[in-house]
Each structure stands twice: as C-alpha cells, then as structure tokens.
Amino acid sequence: MCRLLSGFEAPESEKDQQPICTIAEATGTAQFDIINLTPDFQVRHVLSTVEDPSGVALADEDFSHISITFGESKDESLMELLLAAFYSRLVAFRTVLVHASVVDVPGLGGVMFVGRSGIGKTTQAMLWSMYRNAEIINGDKVFLSLNEAGDTVTAHGNPWKGSSPYCLNKSTTLKGIVVLDQAKTNTIRQLNDLEVLNEYVTHIFMPMWNGQSTDQVMETIGGMMPLVPVFKLACRPEQEAVDMTFRAIFGSEV
C-alpha cells in the first residue's frame, strides 16, 4: 500500500492530526483453506471489484474504518478498492471525484478538462503545458473539494491516474471546466445550467453503492456549480484552441 501511494504521504506538520479514515489489511484465523476475517468494527458496507471479486473491502457505517483483503491481481484490485473506500469517506467533506485531467496555470489557477474516453483530455493538458507553461496535476481522475465558506473549489492531485503518467501531489484553485469535443474548427461557448448537468455532471463519479454518499455528492455539486464556469470546446489539438480557452476563462492573453 505504501509503495502504491508513494509521493502522497502527509507532511510532517500534519502527521499528529487525527486521521479521517483508517485503512488496514484484513487479518484473521485460517484453517482448511478457510479464512475468518474479523475486523474490530461493525461492518455496514462490503465492496468488491467486478474484474477481481477476490478483493474485498469491509467498512463501517461512515467509512471511517476499512479493512481490505487483497485480490489476486493485487496492485490493481487494491488501488480500485482504496479509491472506492477513500472516496466514500471523502464525500462527507464536500468532495467529488471527476473523470478528468487538470492543469495548474502559474499565478492564475486550475483548468479541468472532461469528456468521453479518448476525446483528448490528456492531449489538451499537454498542449497547455507546452503553450501556457501549465503544470499537469493529474491526467485521469481529479478530486474537487468545496471549502467551508462555500466560495472556492479546489482541484487536488491524487495517486489514481489510470493510464496517464501524470499524478502530482498538489492542488490548485479551479477557475474553469472545459467539456471537450473534436471538430475541424475551434469554437468555445459557456454552458447553461441544464447543459452543465447533461455534459459535465455525467463525468462525476457517483458512489451508487451507498445512497447517503450519493446524496452528499449531489449536494456538493449544487454548491460548486455557481462558482466555476463550464465551457464547451469543440477543437483541433492546436495552440489556437488553447489561446481561445485561455481568453474565455481568464479574460486576457496575459
């Protein structure tokens, strides 16, 4: 687990704080090829992955205590179970998980790209790195959090990167969300609320295994929607698309 999450350890200044979630490898007694797993908390949720049902996560009511049994494909199943368990806990802290890539533009803030698989999210992030000196924080999954005052959305890097090579342990204030589409010419426009629900919110992971968690995610989305504009960018993979989007979000070429 430590190897898989390397680079995302808590800083020394925070290591004495109370953890929001405790995750441990399941232990128990074994006899006749049967293992009795007995966590020291009351189990309310059982999670497993479709690809490898031999890996199981047991959790209490609010996902503050989790016990994980490694599956046959150890690294992959463990990371998927960790993500599901961790996300189920984070939703209580006004956090959502988005299938997206995100960049940090120096001195200005973050831009997040969403769209169907293969549409070019990582390509757009790389173009922003090339033409705007932006830093790619994550190329596949992004955690967004709403602050206590309810006036700022922050995009966070994390270890879950999919097939993308980008996963930095840093965060940025989110300034714009871009829904991508491919086209022969570059155009951009801001989406209205109904369009945001249809074209952006569908890329947010819903923890459907727990109704209360899903309700918390929807409440958080409602708080975030007025704070960050969402644009539809139909484009080619070129600098003009970057410049056009930059002007739409930040209002200038600076």
N, C-alpha and C positions, 0 to 999 in steps of 0.2 A: 504494500500500500504506500509506504514511504517513497519507494522508487517511482511509482506511477504518478505521485503527486509532487515530485521533486520540483523545487522552484516556487512553490506556493505555501511554504511554511510561514507561520505567524512571526512577525518581527519580535525581537526580544522585549520591546516595550509593551507588548500585548500578551505575552505568554503567561502572565499571572492573572489574566481575566478569566471569569467563569465561562466555560465553553457553552455554546448554544446547542451543541449536538455531540453526543459521544457514540463513536462507532467502533466496534470491536469484532474480531474474528470469532465466530461461534465455536464454543468448546463443549464437550460432553463426553459421556462414557460410551465405549464401543464394545460390542460382543456379538458374535455370529454375524458379522458384516452389517450389523445394525448400529447406528449412532443415535444416541438420545441427546438432543440439543435442548439445554435448559437455561435460557437466559434469565437473569435475575430481575426481570421486569415483566409486567403483564402484556402479552402480545396482543395487539389490536390489528396489525396490518402484516400481510405476507406478500412480498414482491418477488417476482422472478422474471427472467427474460425469455422471449419467445425462442430465440436462437439457442439458448442453453438453459433449459429449465432445471439443471442440476445445481445451479447457483441460486441461493435463496437469501433474501433479507427479511428479518423479523424486526418489527418496530412497535413501539408503544403508541399510545393514542395521538400524541402530538409530534412524533418522530424525533423526540429529543434523545432517545436511546435506541440504538440499532445494532443488531447482531447479524453478521453476514457469513454465509457459508460459500466458499469459493466453488465455482463451477469447473467443468472440465477444461474449457478454454479460459484459463484462469484470468489473464490480464483483461481480455475483452469483457467477460461477464462481470468481473469485479468492478470495472470502470462504469459499466451501464447501471449496475446496482447502486454504486456510490452516487451516481448522478441522480437517479430516481429518489433515493433516500435523502440526499442533501437538498434537492430541490423541494421535496415535500416539507422539509423543515424551514427552508428559507422563505416560502410563500407567506409565512406568518409575520415576516419582517418586510412586507411590501416589496417583494422581489419577484420578477418574472424571468423566464428563460426563453430566448428567441433564437430560431434557426437563422443565423445572420453572420455577416462579417462586420467588423467595426475598426475604424481608424481614429487616431488622435492627431488633429492638426495643431502644430505648435502654437501656443498662445491663444488659440481660438476655441478648441473643444472637439467633441467627437461627432463623427458621421457614421451612421449604420446603414448597411445595405441588406435588403431582404429580397427574396424571390425563390422560385422553384429551384430544385437541384439542377445544376448545370447551366443556370442562366448567366452566370458571370460575377457572382458576389466577390470571390477572391480576386478575379481579374480587375474589378473596379478598385478594390483595396490596393492592389499593386500599382495601378495607374495613379492613385492618389499619393502613394509613396514616391513614385517617380516624378510627378509634376508638382506636388504640393508639399513635399518633404514630410508627409504624414507617416506616423508610426502605426503599423498594423498590430492591433492588440489581440484579435482572435479572428480566424478565418471561417469559423463554422457555427459556433454557439456563443451567445452573449447573455450574461445576466444583467438585467436592468433593475435598479432599485430607486424607489421614491423616498426622498428624505422625510424626516419627521415633520417639517413645516409644510410639506406637500407642494413645494415650489421648484424642485430641482430633480431631474432624472439623471442618474449616473450609470454609465456603462462600465462593466467590470470584465477584466480578463479572467480566464479560468483554465484548468488543465484539460478540459474536454474540447478537442479541436477537430474531431472527425478525421478526414483525410488531409486536412490542411496542415501545413507545417508551422502555422503561426499561433502561439499562445503565450502572451506576456502577462506577468503578474503586475498589472497596473490598471488604473481606472481613469475615466475622463467624463466630464460633464457633457451629456448628449445634447447636440444642437440641431440635428436634423436626421430624419429617417427617409431612406430612398428605396422605393419599390422599383425593382429593375425589370425591364423588358428589352428585347432586342429589336432593332429597326434599322432601316437603311439610312435614315436621317436622325439627328439628335433633337429631341424635344423634351421639355420638362414642364410640369404643372403641379400645383398643390392640390391634394385630395380633400374633398369634403368629408364630414364625419361618417356618412354612410359608406363612402368609398374606402375610408380608413378601415372600417370594420371588415369589409369584404376583401381588401387587398393586402392589408398589413396584419391585422389581428390573427388571421388564419395561420401566420407563421410563428405564433407564440405557442409554446408547449403547454398543454393543459394536463394537469395531474388527474386524469379521469379516474384513477384508482381510488380517489378519495374526494367525495363530494364537497366536504368543507374546504379542502385545499383549492378546488376548482372555484368555489365561490370567492375565496380570498384573492385568487389571481384576477378574476373578473373585476373585483372592487379596485384592485391596484391599477389595472388597465384604465378604468374610468378616471382615476386620479391623474394618470400620466397623459392621457390624450390631449388635454388643453395646453400642455406645457411644451410639447415638441412637435413642430410641423412635419407632416408626412408628404413626400413628393412622389410622383410617378415619373420615372426617367426611362424613355424609350431611346435607345442609343446604339452607337457603334463603340467598340473598345478603343477610344482615341482621346487625345487631350481635350478636344472641344467639348466632349461630354463632361469631363472633369471641371473645366472652366465654367460651363453653363450651370452645373450643380453647385459649384462654389458660390457663384453670384446669387443663386436662389436662396441658399442657406445663410450666407454671411453678408450678403448685400454689397460686396465690392470685390475687386480683383486683388486687394492687398493680401 
